[in-house]
Amino acid sequence: MLKYAPRRRRTALLWPLLAMPGIVWLALLFVLPLYVVLTIVFGQTDPIFFTPIPVWDPLQWNSAQMQYVFTHLIGPDGFYGPPFVRTAIYVGVASVLCLLIAYPVAYFTARLAGRWKGVLLLLLIEPFWISSMLRMLGWVNMLQTDGQVNAWLSLGGLFDVQVDWLNGKAITVVLGLVYGYVPYMILPLFAGLDRIPQSSIEAARDLGAGRFGAFRRGTFPLSKPAVIAALLLTCLPMLGDYFTNDLLSANPSTSMVGNLINNALFQPGQIGQAGALVLILLVVSLAPMLWYVRSTRDEGVKS
């Protein structure tokens, strides 16, 4: 009995040792940078050069920057509020459109492509090899007044179409988000759909379900964790996106939270406000992450 005690002790130490690299990585690349942001947000500002002065002692933190941001979120002076609302709408609409596009593509690739599955998967991954900035610049060229989009809408010159797509149009920003982030949704959906056992679908068909019934009662419920993961992986980077709006609109009427943060970083004395906006965005992004954790936990309990 005693000879098994050292083995159990070694087994108990194995998992903490395996988790140690991840813990160190998380501490260096998340916890430490987050604390630096906190020292700037609750720090001071140089009265002459308007540069941030980090305060490392939490007992000496000053909440003036955070209070300023909160007082300008809502109310008559709430110029920070509209970009937050606009970001939520843009991200919500773009995420739904991404799902409507990505799910059929991922379903066909994972369940119906057969021996062409590898080739199609390679074509889906290929956009990641090209810089997202370059892909977005190609989208800009198409949306110029004399670009391909207006040429298609004019039916080859039959009608005079001169739509200025790049001047403060919300639909342009939303479609730009869809264009830039839909590959991030296809791959998790493909992975989830590809793992569904074919025997489960065949069992549904044997019990009398048609193709649509087998999909509605079998495939889609089994793919829900992948759908949630895909939505999370897509909407979280969208929340902090700023270059899509800068390239496709560059108009205050379509500015998002990422634009507020990016602009504040280049304004003297506003770096603390940019950090406060980052913290608010972090707290907001915790909601979908907690939803994902709860959903996966419930799925694990059900299974």
PASEBA-1860 file (N, C-alpha, C; in nm, 3 decimals):
! residues 303
1> MLKYAPRR> 0.083/-0.121/0.000/0.000/0.000/0.000/0.086/0.125/0.000 ~ 0.197/0.118/0.075/0.281/0.237/0.086/0.357/0.264/-0.043 ~ 0.385/0.157/-0.119/0.465/0.178/-0.239/0.389/0.255/-0.346 ~ 0.254/0.261/-0.337/0.177/0.335/-0.434/0.165/0.483/-0.399 ~ 0.202/0.519/-0.276/0.190/0.660/-0.234/0.281/0.751/-0.315 ~ 0.411/0.718/-0.336/0.495/0.806/-0.420/0.442/0.819/-0.562 ~ 0.386/0.709/-0.616/0.333/0.716/-0.753/0.214/0.812/-0.758 ~ 0.126/0.806/-0.659/0.011/0.897/-0.656/0.058/1.041/-0.640
9> RRTALLWP> 0.164/1.060/-0.560/0.216/1.195/-0.541/0.273/1.249/-0.671 ~ 0.343/1.162/-0.746/0.397/1.206/-0.875/0.285/1.237/-0.974 ~ 0.179/1.156/-0.972/0.064/1.181/-1.060/-0.003/1.313/-1.026 ~ -0.013/1.343/-0.895/-0.076/1.469/-0.853/0.006/1.589/-0.897 ~ 0.137/1.573/-0.907/0.223/1.684/-0.950/0.230/1.697/-1.102 ~ 0.189/1.592/-1.173/0.202/1.593/-1.318/0.117/1.702/-1.382 ~ -0.009/1.713/-1.343/-0.099/1.809/-1.407/-0.059/1.953/-1.382 ~ -0.020/1.991/-1.258/0.031/2.128/-1.241/0.154/2.158/-1.325
17> LLAMPGIV> 0.243/2.058/-1.343/0.361/2.079/-1.426/0.323/2.098/-1.573 ~ 0.226/2.021/-1.620/0.181/2.036/-1.759/0.112/2.171/-1.781 ~ 0.043/2.220/-1.677/-0.027/2.349/-1.690/0.066/2.468/-1.671 ~ 0.186/2.446/-1.620/0.275/2.557/-1.589/0.310/2.643/-1.710 ~ 0.346/2.585/-1.827/0.376/2.672/-1.943/0.259/2.763/-1.981 ~ 0.138/2.709/-1.977/0.022/2.792/-2.008/0.000/2.901/-1.905 ~ 0.023/2.869/-1.779/0.006/2.969/-1.673/0.109/3.082/-1.688 ~ 0.234/3.044/-1.717/0.337/3.146/-1.738/0.305/3.231/-1.859
25> WLALLFVL> 0.262/3.168/-1.968/0.224/3.241/-2.089/0.111/3.339/-2.061 ~ 0.009/3.293/-1.987/-0.105/3.378/-1.954/-0.063/3.494/-1.866 ~ 0.027/3.467/-1.771/0.072/3.574/-1.682/0.152/3.680/-1.756 ~ 0.239/3.637/-1.847/0.326/3.732/-1.917/0.252/3.811/-2.025 ~ 0.157/3.747/-2.093/0.093/3.811/-2.208/-0.048/3.862/-2.181 ~ -0.102/3.835/-2.063/-0.235/3.887/-2.033/-0.239/3.960/-1.898 ~ -0.201/3.891/-1.792/-0.214/3.950/-1.658/-0.121/4.069/-1.643 ~ 0.006/4.054/-1.681/0.100/4.165/-1.667/0.063/4.284/-1.755
33> PLYVVLTI> 0.032/4.265/-1.886/-0.012/4.380/-1.966/-0.140/4.445/-1.912 ~ -0.232/4.364/-1.860/-0.354/4.421/-1.803/-0.322/4.508/-1.682 ~ -0.227/4.465/-1.601/-0.190/4.547/-1.485/-0.124/4.677/-1.531 ~ -0.046/4.671/-1.638/0.015/4.794/-1.690/-0.093/4.891/-1.736 ~ -0.197/4.838/-1.801/-0.309/4.924/-1.843/-0.375/4.986/-1.721 ~ -0.393/4.908/-1.616/-0.454/4.960/-1.494/-0.370/5.072/-1.432 ~ -0.238/5.056/-1.434/-0.151/5.160/-1.377/-0.159/5.290/-1.457 ~ -0.190/5.279/-1.586/-0.204/5.400/-1.668/-0.341/5.463/-1.651
41> VFGQTDPI> -0.445/5.377/-1.649/-0.581/5.429/-1.634/-0.597/5.499/-1.500 ~ -0.547/5.439/-1.395/-0.561/5.494/-1.261/-0.436/5.570/-1.216 ~ -0.352/5.603/-1.313/-0.231/5.679/-1.283/-0.253/5.828/-1.298 ~ -0.146/5.897/-1.336/-0.150/6.042/-1.349/-0.105/6.082/-1.489 ~ -0.122/6.210/-1.518/-0.081/6.265/-1.647/0.015/6.379/-1.624 ~ 0.125/6.378/-1.696/0.222/6.486/-1.684/0.157/6.618/-1.725 ~ 0.158/6.722/-1.638/0.089/6.847/-1.669/0.154/6.928/-1.782 ~ 0.278/6.899/-1.814/0.349/6.976/-1.918/0.346/6.902/-2.051
49> FFTPIPVW> 0.389/6.776/-2.051/0.399/6.700/-2.175/0.274/6.616/-2.204 ~ 0.181/6.609/-2.109/0.057/6.533/-2.124/0.082/6.386/-2.155 ~ 0.187/6.331/-2.101/0.216/6.189/-2.115/0.172/6.116/-1.990 ~ 0.134/5.988/-2.003/0.087/5.915/-1.884/0.200/5.883/-1.789 ~ 0.170/5.889/-1.662/0.264/5.852/-1.556/0.204/5.733/-1.481 ~ 0.252/5.611/-1.508/0.195/5.494/-1.440/0.216/5.502/-1.289 ~ 0.117/5.458/-1.217/0.124/5.448/-1.071/0.113/5.300/-1.037 ~ 0.220/5.242/-0.988/0.225/5.098/-0.968/0.162/5.055/-0.836
57> DPLQWNSA> 0.149/5.146/-0.741/0.091/5.112/-0.612/-0.061/5.130/-0.618 ~ -0.138/5.023/-0.605/-0.284/5.037/-0.613/-0.342/5.130/-0.508 ~ -0.274/5.146/-0.395/-0.324/5.233/-0.289/-0.319/5.380/-0.330 ~ -0.244/5.412/-0.434/-0.231/5.551/-0.479/-0.303/5.576/-0.612 ~ -0.386/5.483/-0.653/-0.455/5.499/-0.781/-0.558/5.611/-0.775 ~ -0.576/5.675/-0.891/-0.672/5.785/-0.905/-0.774/5.746/-1.012 ~ -0.901/5.755/-0.981/-1.006/5.709/-1.072/-1.061/5.821/-1.161 ~ -0.990/5.931/-1.175/-1.043/6.044/-1.251/-1.066/6.009/-1.398
65> QMQYVFTH> -0.973/5.937/-1.459/-0.988/5.901/-1.601/-1.109/5.810/-1.622 ~ -1.124/5.712/-1.535/-1.237/5.621/-1.547/-1.369/5.694/-1.523 ~ -1.372/5.784/-1.427/-1.493/5.861/-1.402/-1.528/5.949/-1.521 ~ -1.427/6.006/-1.584/-1.452/6.090/-1.702/-1.518/6.010/-1.813 ~ -1.469/5.888/-1.837/-1.527/5.805/-1.943/-1.669/5.766/-1.907 ~ -1.693/5.727/-1.782/-1.828/5.686/-1.742/-1.927/5.801/-1.750 ~ -1.884/5.921/-1.712/-1.975/6.036/-1.718/-2.006/6.079/-1.861 ~ -1.926/6.033/-1.957/-1.950/6.068/-2.097/-1.998/5.948/-2.179
73> LIGPDGFY> -2.046/5.845/-2.110/-2.104/5.731/-2.181/-2.250/5.756/-2.214 ~ -2.326/5.810/-2.119/-2.468/5.837/-2.138/-2.498/5.979/-2.096 ~ -2.616/6.026/-2.131/-2.656/6.161/-2.095/-2.628/6.261/-2.206 ~ -2.651/6.389/-2.178/-2.632/6.492/-2.282/-2.487/6.504/-2.329 ~ -2.391/6.471/-2.243/-2.250/6.477/-2.281/-2.194/6.338/-2.315 ~ -2.280/6.242/-2.344/-2.236/6.105/-2.367/-2.190/6.080/-2.508 ~ -2.077/6.142/-2.545/-2.027/6.120/-2.682/-1.958/5.985/-2.697 ~ -1.931/5.914/-2.586/-1.878/5.779/-2.595/-1.989/5.675/-2.616
81> GPPFVRTA> -2.112/5.709/-2.580/-2.221/5.613/-2.587/-2.257/5.566/-2.726 ~ -2.280/5.658/-2.823/-2.319/5.613/-2.958/-2.222/5.515/-3.023 ~ -2.090/5.533/-3.013/-2.002/5.431/-3.072/-2.017/5.293/-3.007 ~ -2.047/5.289/-2.876/-2.069/5.159/-2.813/-2.195/5.093/-2.868 ~ -2.302/5.171/-2.880/-2.426/5.116/-2.935/-2.405/5.074/-3.080 ~ -2.336/5.159/-3.155/-2.309/5.130/-3.296/-2.225/5.003/-3.310 ~ -2.127/4.986/-3.223/-2.043/4.867/-3.227/-2.126/4.742/-3.201 ~ -2.215/4.748/-3.100/-2.299/4.632/-3.069/-2.387/4.595/-3.188
89> IYVGVASV> -2.443/4.695/-3.255/-2.531/4.668/-3.370/-2.450/4.611/-3.486 ~ -2.339/4.676/-3.518/-2.257/4.631/-3.630/-2.208/4.488/-3.607 ~ -2.157/4.461/-3.487/-2.102/4.329/-3.458/-2.212/4.224/-3.459 ~ -2.330/4.259/-3.402/-2.440/4.164/-3.402/-2.487/4.128/-3.542 ~ -2.508/4.230/-3.626/-2.554/4.205/-3.763/-2.447/4.129/-3.842 ~ -2.321/4.171/-3.829/-2.213/4.105/-3.903/-2.195/3.961/-3.859 ~ -2.211/3.932/-3.729/-2.197/3.795/-3.681/-2.307/3.706/-3.736 ~ -2.430/3.758/-3.742/-2.541/3.679/-3.797/-2.517/3.652/-3.946
97> LCLLIAYP> -2.474/3.754/-4.019/-2.447/3.735/-4.162/-2.333/3.636/-4.183 ~ -2.230/3.645/-4.099/-2.120/3.549/-4.109/-2.169/3.406/-4.087 ~ -2.258/3.389/-3.989/-2.311/3.255/-3.960/-2.394/3.204/-4.076 ~ -2.476/3.291/-4.136/-2.559/3.250/-4.250/-2.474/3.210/-4.371 ~ -2.359/3.273/-4.384/-2.269/3.239/-4.495/-2.184/3.117/-4.461 ~ -2.131/3.116/-4.339/-2.030/3.015/-4.303/-2.090/2.877/-4.279 ~ -2.210/2.871/-4.220/-2.264/2.738/-4.186/-2.288/2.651/-4.310 ~ -2.355/2.702/-4.415/-2.372/2.616/-4.534/-2.239/2.576/-4.596
105> VAYFTARL> -2.142/2.669/-4.598/-2.012/2.636/-4.657/-1.943/2.528/-4.574 ~ -1.942/2.544/-4.442/-1.878/2.445/-4.356/-1.952/2.312/-4.362 ~ -2.085/2.316/-4.369/-2.163/2.192/-4.375/-2.133/2.115/-4.504 ~ -2.131/2.186/-4.615/-2.101/2.119/-4.742/-1.961/2.060/-4.741 ~ -1.864/2.137/-4.689/-1.726/2.089/-4.689/-1.709/1.968/-4.598 ~ -1.773/1.971/-4.481/-1.753/1.865/-4.383/-1.836/1.741/-4.411 ~ -1.958/1.758/-4.464/-2.051/1.646/-4.474/-2.076/1.596/-4.616 ~ -2.056/1.682/-4.716/-2.097/1.646/-4.852/-1.984/1.648/-4.954
113> AGRWKGVL> -1.868/1.703/-4.918/-1.762/1.721/-5.018/-1.693/1.591/-5.055 ~ -1.700/1.491/-4.968/-1.638/1.363/-5.000/-1.487/1.373/-5.014 ~ -1.434/1.323/-5.124/-1.289/1.321/-5.144/-1.233/1.459/-5.174 ~ -1.322/1.557/-5.201/-1.276/1.693/-5.225/-1.267/1.774/-5.096 ~ -1.290/1.711/-4.984/-1.291/1.783/-4.857/-1.157/1.853/-4.830 ~ -1.047/1.785/-4.852/-0.916/1.844/-4.827/-0.888/1.963/-4.916 ~ -0.928/1.953/-5.044/-0.905/2.064/-5.137/-0.987/2.186/-5.097 ~ -1.114/2.163/-5.063/-1.199/2.275/-5.022/-1.150/2.337/-4.892
121> LLLLIEPF> -1.103/2.254/-4.799/-1.050/2.308/-4.674/-0.927/2.393/-4.700 ~ -0.843/2.351/-4.793/-0.726/2.430/-4.829/-0.768/2.566/-4.886 ~ -0.872/2.566/-4.970/-0.921/2.691/-5.026/-0.981/2.782/-4.918 ~ -1.039/2.722/-4.814/-1.094/2.802/-4.705/-0.984/2.864/-4.620 ~ -0.873/2.792/-4.605/-0.762/2.843/-4.525/-0.680/2.946/-4.601 ~ -0.685/2.941/-4.732/-0.600/3.027/-4.815/-0.611/3.175/-4.784 ~ -0.731/3.231/-4.755/-0.736/3.374/-4.721/-0.649/3.415/-4.604 ~ -0.620/3.321/-4.511/-0.535/3.353/-4.397/-0.390/3.378/-4.440
129> WISSMLRM> -0.354/3.333/-4.558/-0.217/3.353/-4.605/-0.195/3.495/-4.656 ~ -0.302/3.568/-4.678/-0.294/3.704/-4.730/-0.327/3.801/-4.616 ~ -0.253/3.908/-4.608/-0.277/4.008/-4.504/-0.421/4.059/-4.513 ~ -0.486/4.069/-4.397/-0.622/4.120/-4.394/-0.628/4.264/-4.444 ~ -0.521/4.340/-4.424/-0.517/4.478/-4.473/-0.518/4.479/-4.626 ~ -0.442/4.389/-4.688/-0.440/4.384/-4.834/-0.576/4.341/-4.889 ~ -0.638/4.243/-4.823/-0.770/4.200/-4.868/-0.871/4.314/-4.856 ~ -0.862/4.393/-4.750/-0.954/4.504/-4.731/-0.927/4.615/-4.833
137> LGWVNMLQ> -0.801/4.636/-4.870/-0.771/4.735/-4.973/-0.830/4.694/-5.108 ~ -0.831/4.565/-5.137/-0.898/4.519/-5.258/-1.047/4.547/-5.254 ~ -1.107/4.533/-5.137/-1.249/4.567/-5.118/-1.271/4.717/-5.139 ~ -1.174/4.799/-5.095/-1.185/4.944/-5.115/-1.186/4.978/-5.263 ~ -1.100/4.915/-5.340/-1.095/4.942/-5.484/-1.228/4.906/-5.551 ~ -1.290/4.800/-5.507/-1.417/4.761/-5.568/-1.529/4.859/-5.533 ~ -1.519/4.924/-5.416/-1.625/5.013/-5.370/-1.604/5.159/-5.410 ~ -1.500/5.188/-5.485/-1.484/5.324/-5.535/-1.603/5.365/-5.621
145> TDGQVNAW> -1.620/5.495/-5.638/-1.732/5.543/-5.719/-1.729/5.485/-5.860 ~ -1.607/5.469/-5.914/-1.593/5.409/-6.047/-1.548/5.264/-6.038 ~ -1.577/5.198/-5.925/-1.534/5.060/-5.904/-1.631/4.959/-5.960 ~ -1.600/4.832/-5.932/-1.676/4.722/-5.988/-1.818/4.713/-5.932 ~ -1.837/4.749/-5.805/-1.970/4.737/-5.745/-2.069/4.828/-5.816 ~ -2.032/4.955/-5.837/-2.120/5.045/-5.910/-2.136/5.003/-6.055 ~ -2.031/4.944/-6.112/-2.042/4.896/-6.250/-2.143/4.782/-6.260 ~ -2.142/4.691/-6.161/-2.240/4.583/-6.161/-2.381/4.636/-6.140
153> LSLGGLFD> -2.395/4.733/-6.048/-2.528/4.789/-6.022/-2.583/4.867/-6.141 ~ -2.493/4.921/-6.221/-2.537/4.996/-6.340/-2.564/4.905/-6.459 ~ -2.546/4.773/-6.437/-2.567/4.675/-6.544/-2.483/4.706/-6.668 ~ -2.354/4.730/-6.640/-2.261/4.754/-6.750/-2.277/4.889/-6.816 ~ -2.326/4.989/-6.741/-2.341/5.122/-6.797/-2.480/5.154/-6.845 ~ -2.575/5.060/-6.827/-2.712/5.086/-6.869/-2.778/5.194/-6.785 ~ -2.742/5.196/-6.654/-2.795/5.298/-6.563/-2.679/5.378/-6.508 ~ -2.709/5.499/-6.465/-2.607/5.587/-6.406/-2.607/5.567/-6.254
161> VQVDWLNG> -2.515/5.488/-6.205/-2.504/5.459/-6.062/-2.374/5.517/-6.012 ~ -2.385/5.612/-5.919/-2.267/5.679/-5.862/-2.276/5.679/-5.709 ~ -2.295/5.564/-5.652/-2.309/5.553/-5.507/-2.172/5.567/-5.442 ~ -2.163/5.657/-5.344/-2.037/5.678/-5.272/-2.034/5.584/-5.151 ~ -1.993/5.460/-5.176/-1.997/5.357/-5.072/-1.897/5.385/-4.959 ~ -1.795/5.463/-4.984/-1.686/5.482/-4.887/-1.700/5.610/-4.808 ~ -1.820/5.664/-4.799/-1.839/5.790/-4.727/-1.948/5.775/-4.623 ~ -1.913/5.707/-4.511/-2.002/5.703/-4.396/-2.125/5.617/-4.411
169> KAITVVLG> -2.116/5.504/-4.478/-2.231/5.416/-4.493/-2.214/5.296/-4.399 ~ -2.315/5.275/-4.314/-2.307/5.167/-4.216/-2.303/5.030/-4.284 ~ -2.378/5.014/-4.394/-2.381/4.886/-4.463/-2.243/4.848/-4.516 ~ -2.164/4.947/-4.555/-2.029/4.919/-4.605/-1.941/4.866/-4.493 ~ -1.952/4.927/-4.374/-1.872/4.881/-4.261/-1.912/4.740/-4.220 ~ -2.042/4.714/-4.215/-2.090/4.581/-4.176/-2.044/4.474/-4.275 ~ -2.059/4.503/-4.404/-2.015/4.406/-4.505/-1.863/4.389/-4.502 ~ -1.790/4.497/-4.468/-1.646/4.485/-4.453/-1.609/4.393/-4.338
177> LVYGYVPY> -1.683/4.403/-4.226/-1.660/4.312/-4.114/-1.690/4.168/-4.153 ~ -1.798/4.148/-4.227/-1.832/4.013/-4.272/-1.722/3.958/-4.363 ~ -1.677/4.040/-4.455/-1.574/3.998/-4.550/-1.444/3.963/-4.477 ~ -1.410/4.041/-4.375/-1.283/4.020/-4.308/-1.283/3.904/-4.209 ~ -1.400/3.872/-4.151/-1.402/3.777/-4.040/-1.475/3.647/-4.070 ~ -1.539/3.634/-4.186/-1.612/3.511/-4.213/-1.521/3.388/-4.218 ~ -1.394/3.397/-4.262/-1.309/3.276/-4.255/-1.289/3.226/-4.113 ~ -1.287/3.319/-4.015/-1.269/3.277/-3.875/-1.388/3.198/-3.825
185> MILPLFAG> -1.504/3.213/-3.890/-1.622/3.137/-3.849/-1.632/3.004/-3.922 ~ -1.584/2.998/-4.044/-1.597/2.875/-4.122/-1.516/2.761/-4.060 ~ -1.394/2.789/-4.019/-1.306/2.682/-3.972/-1.357/2.615/-3.844 ~ -1.400/2.689/-3.740/-1.456/2.619/-3.622/-1.582/2.540/-3.655 ~ -1.665/2.595/-3.743/-1.786/2.522/-3.783/-1.749/2.394/-3.857 ~ -1.651/2.402/-3.944/-1.607/2.282/-4.015/-1.557/2.177/-3.917 ~ -1.476/2.221/-3.820/-1.422/2.125/-3.722/-1.533/2.059/-3.642 ~ -1.634/2.138/-3.601/-1.743/2.080/-3.524/-1.831/1.987/-3.607
193> LDRIPQSS> -1.862/2.027/-3.730/-1.947/1.943/-3.815/-1.875/1.816/-3.859 ~ -1.746/1.825/-3.878/-1.669/1.709/-3.923/-1.660/1.602/-3.814 ~ -1.673/1.643/-3.687/-1.663/1.547/-3.576/-1.795/1.476/-3.546 ~ -1.905/1.520/-3.607/-2.034/1.456/-3.580/-2.033/1.315/-3.641 ~ -2.060/1.212/-3.564/-2.057/1.075/-3.619/-2.166/1.056/-3.725 ~ -2.130/0.998/-3.834/-2.226/0.971/-3.939/-2.332/0.873/-3.892 ~ -2.297/0.790/-3.797/-2.394/0.693/-3.746/-2.512/0.760/-3.677 ~ -2.489/0.877/-3.615/-2.599/0.948/-3.550/-2.700/0.997/-3.653
201> IEAARDLG> -2.651/1.047/-3.766/-2.741/1.094/-3.872/-2.812/0.976/-3.936 ~ -2.740/0.866/-3.957/-2.802/0.747/-4.015/-2.909/0.690/-3.923 ~ -2.886/0.697/-3.792/-2.986/0.649/-3.697/-3.114/0.732/-3.706 ~ -3.099/0.864/-3.722/-3.216/0.950/-3.737/-3.292/0.917/-3.865 ~ -3.218/0.888/-3.973/-3.283/0.851/-4.099/-3.354/0.715/-4.086 ~ -3.293/0.622/-4.014/-3.355/0.491/-3.995/-3.483/0.499/-3.913 ~ -3.492/0.600/-3.825/-3.611/0.617/-3.743/-3.721/0.693/-3.815 ~ -3.700/0.723/-3.943/-3.806/0.784/-4.022/-3.790/0.930/-4.050
209> AGRFGAFR> -3.684/0.994/-4.002/-3.665/1.137/-4.027/-3.615/1.159/-4.169 ~ -3.667/1.263/-4.234/-3.618/1.301/-4.365/-3.486/1.374/-4.355 ~ -3.439/1.424/-4.468/-3.311/1.496/-4.467/-3.318/1.619/-4.377 ~ -3.425/1.697/-4.392/-3.437/1.817/-4.311/-3.460/1.783/-4.164 ~ -3.541/1.678/-4.138/-3.564/1.637/-4.001/-3.438/1.587/-3.934 ~ -3.356/1.511/-4.007/-3.230/1.462/-3.951/-3.135/1.578/-3.923 ~ -3.139/1.681/-4.010/-3.054/1.797/-3.985/-3.105/1.876/-3.865 ~ -3.237/1.896/-3.858/-3.293/1.981/-3.752/-3.281/1.915/-3.615
217> RGTFPLSK> -3.299/1.783/-3.610/-3.299/1.714/-3.482/-3.167/1.645/-3.450 ~ -3.081/1.633/-3.549/-2.955/1.564/-3.526/-2.833/1.650/-3.548 ~ -2.813/1.692/-3.672/-2.689/1.763/-3.706/-2.679/1.897/-3.634 ~ -2.784/1.979/-3.643/-2.773/2.113/-3.586/-2.758/2.112/-3.434 ~ -2.838/2.033/-3.358/-2.813/2.030/-3.213/-2.673/1.984/-3.177 ~ -2.620/1.887/-3.251/-2.485/1.840/-3.222/-2.379/1.942/-3.259 ~ -2.412/2.035/-3.349/-2.315/2.137/-3.390/-2.326/2.266/-3.309 ~ -2.417/2.272/-3.212/-2.434/2.396/-3.136/-2.307/2.442/-3.065
225> PAVIAALL> -2.229/2.354/-3.001/-2.103/2.402/-2.942/-2.010/2.466/-3.043 ~ -2.005/2.411/-3.164/-1.921/2.471/-3.268/-1.976/2.606/-3.312 ~ -2.109/2.619/-3.318/-2.169/2.747/-3.355/-2.136/2.853/-3.251 ~ -2.147/2.817/-3.124/-2.118/2.912/-3.017/-1.970/2.953/-3.020 ~ -1.882/2.853/-3.039/-1.739/2.884/-3.046/-1.708/2.972/-3.165 ~ -1.772/2.945/-3.280/-1.747/3.026/-3.400/-1.795/3.169/-3.380 ~ -1.913/3.186/-3.319/-1.963/3.321/-3.292/-1.869/3.395/-3.198 ~ -1.819/3.325/-3.098/-1.729/3.388/-3.002/-1.599/3.430/-3.069
233> LTCLPMLG> -1.540/3.341/-3.147/-1.414/3.371/-3.213/-1.428/3.482/-3.317 ~ -1.551/3.506/-3.363/-1.573/3.609/-3.463/-1.609/3.743/-3.402 ~ -1.699/3.741/-3.304/-1.747/3.869/-3.251/-1.646/3.937/-3.160 ~ -1.563/3.861/-3.090/-1.468/3.924/-2.998/-1.366/4.012/-3.071 ~ -1.300/3.965/-3.178/-1.210/4.056/-3.249/-1.284/4.169/-3.319 ~ -1.410/4.147/-3.357/-1.488/4.255/-3.418/-1.508/4.371/-3.321 ~ -1.523/4.340/-3.192/-1.549/4.445/-3.093/-1.437/4.548/-3.088 ~ -1.314/4.506/-3.109/-1.201/4.599/-3.105/-1.152/4.642/-3.241
241> DYFTNDLL> -1.223/4.603/-3.348/-1.180/4.637/-3.483/-1.190/4.788/-3.505 ~ -1.089/4.843/-3.569/-1.092/4.986/-3.602/-1.050/5.014/-3.746 ~ -0.966/4.928/-3.806/-0.915/4.959/-3.939/-1.020/4.936/-4.048 ~ -1.120/4.849/-4.021/-1.227/4.830/-4.120/-1.304/4.959/-4.141 ~ -1.341/5.023/-4.032/-1.412/5.151/-4.043/-1.322/5.260/-4.100 ~ -1.195/5.260/-4.062/-1.102/5.361/-4.114/-1.087/5.350/-4.265 ~ -1.082/5.228/-4.316/-1.061/5.208/-4.460/-1.188/5.225/-4.541 ~ -1.301/5.180/-4.487/-1.424/5.177/-4.564/-1.517/5.295/-4.537
249> SANPSTSM> -1.485/5.376/-4.437/-1.574/5.489/-4.408/-1.497/5.613/-4.367 ~ -1.414/5.600/-4.260/-1.338/5.714/-4.205/-1.431/5.831/-4.176 ~ -1.548/5.799/-4.121/-1.649/5.899/-4.093/-1.693/5.884/-3.948 ~ -1.703/5.995/-3.873/-1.746/5.983/-3.733/-1.883/5.920/-3.715 ~ -1.968/5.927/-3.819/-2.103/5.872/-3.807/-2.103/5.720/-3.801 ~ -1.992/5.655/-3.837/-1.983/5.509/-3.832/-1.871/5.462/-3.739 ~ -1.818/5.550/-3.658/-1.705/5.513/-3.572/-1.748/5.410/-3.469 ~ -1.656/5.318/-3.437/-1.680/5.212/-3.340/-1.589/5.234/-3.220
257> VGNLINNA> -1.602/5.146/-3.121/-1.522/5.162/-2.999/-1.374/5.153/-3.031 ~ -1.338/5.065/-3.122/-1.198/5.053/-3.160/-1.142/5.182/-3.216 ~ -1.226/5.256/-3.290/-1.182/5.386/-3.343/-1.161/5.487/-3.231 ~ -1.248/5.484/-3.128/-1.230/5.574/-3.014/-1.097/5.546/-2.945 ~ -1.067/5.418/-2.926/-0.943/5.381/-2.858/-0.822/5.421/-2.942 ~ -0.828/5.390/-3.070/-0.716/5.422/-3.158/-0.692/5.573/-3.167 ~ -0.799/5.651/-3.177/-0.784/5.797/-3.184/-0.732/5.855/-3.054 ~ -0.779/5.800/-2.941/-0.735/5.854/-2.811/-0.588/5.827/-2.786
265> LFQPGQIG> -0.535/5.719/-2.841/-0.394/5.687/-2.821/-0.301/5.791/-2.883 ~ -0.349/5.862/-2.985/-0.266/5.960/-3.055/-0.299/6.103/-3.014 ~ -0.383/6.118/-2.912/-0.415/6.251/-2.861/-0.342/6.275/-2.730 ~ -0.273/6.386/-2.714/-0.201/6.413/-2.588/-0.297/6.415/-2.469 ~ -0.259/6.343/-2.366/-0.336/6.343/-2.243/-0.456/6.252/-2.242 ~ -0.479/6.174/-2.349/-0.598/6.090/-2.355/-0.566/5.940/-2.352 ~ -0.442/5.906/-2.324/-0.406/5.764/-2.321/-0.476/5.693/-2.205 ~ -0.492/5.763/-2.094/-0.566/5.704/-1.982/-0.710/5.677/-2.018
273> QAGALVLI> -0.772/5.765/-2.096/-0.910/5.743/-2.141/-0.916/5.624/-2.237 ~ -0.815/5.611/-2.322/-0.810/5.495/-2.411/-0.801/5.365/-2.329 ~ -0.721/5.366/-2.223/-0.712/5.248/-2.137/-0.843/5.219/-2.067 ~ -0.915/5.324/-2.026/-1.045/5.304/-1.962/-1.144/5.242/-2.061 ~ -1.141/5.286/-2.185/-1.227/5.225/-2.287/-1.191/5.079/-2.311 ~ -1.062/5.048/-2.306/-1.019/4.909/-2.321/-1.074/4.823/-2.208 ~ -1.070/4.874/-2.086/-1.121/4.798/-1.971/-1.272/4.776/-1.983 ~ -1.345/4.878/-2.027/-1.489/4.862/-2.045/-1.518/4.758/-2.153
281> LLVVSLAP> -1.442/4.764/-2.261/-1.460/4.666/-2.369/-1.426/4.525/-2.321 ~ -1.325/4.515/-2.234/-1.289/4.385/-2.178/-1.402/4.328/-2.094 ~ -1.462/4.413/-2.012/-1.573/4.367/-1.928/-1.691/4.325/-2.015 ~ -1.720/4.403/-2.120/-1.830/4.368/-2.211/-1.803/4.234/-2.280 ~ -1.680/4.211/-2.321/-1.646/4.087/-2.392/-1.648/3.966/-2.299 ~ -1.646/3.988/-2.167/-1.654/3.875/-2.075/-1.789/3.806/-2.082 ~ -1.895/3.881/-2.117/-2.030/3.823/-2.122/-2.039/3.708/-2.223 ~ -1.998/3.727/-2.350/-2.004/3.612/-2.442/-1.909/3.500/-2.404
289> MLWYVRST> -1.796/3.533/-2.342/-1.704/3.426/-2.301/-1.765/3.341/-2.190 ~ -1.831/3.407/-2.093/-1.898/3.332/-1.986/-2.014/3.250/-2.042 ~ -2.082/3.306/-2.143/-2.191/3.232/-2.208/-2.137/3.106/-2.275 ~ -2.021/3.118/-2.338/-1.961/3.001/-2.403/-1.921/2.896/-2.300 ~ -1.860/2.938/-2.190/-1.818/2.843/-2.087/-1.940/2.771/-2.029 ~ -2.047/2.848/-2.003/-2.168/2.788/-1.947/-2.232/2.693/-2.046 ~ -2.234/2.730/-2.175/-2.296/2.645/-2.276/-2.221/2.514/-2.291 ~ -2.088/2.522/-2.298/-2.009/2.399/-2.312/-2.021/2.311/-2.186
297> RDEGVKS> -2.032/2.376/-2.069/-2.048/2.298/-1.946/-2.182/2.226/-1.946 ~ -2.289/2.295/-1.988/-2.421/2.232/-1.994/-2.423/2.119/-2.094 ~ -2.356/2.139/-2.209/-2.350/2.030/-2.308/-2.275/1.909/-2.253 ~ -2.169/1.936/-2.175/-2.095/1.825/-2.116/-2.179/1.750/-2.014 ~ -2.263/1.821/-1.937/-2.350/1.755/-1.839/-2.455/1.670/-1.909 ~ -2.512/1.725/-2.020/-2.615/1.651/-2.094/-2.561/1.523/-2.154 ~ -2.436/1.536/-2.208/-2.377/1.417/-2.270/-2.332/1.315/-2.168
END
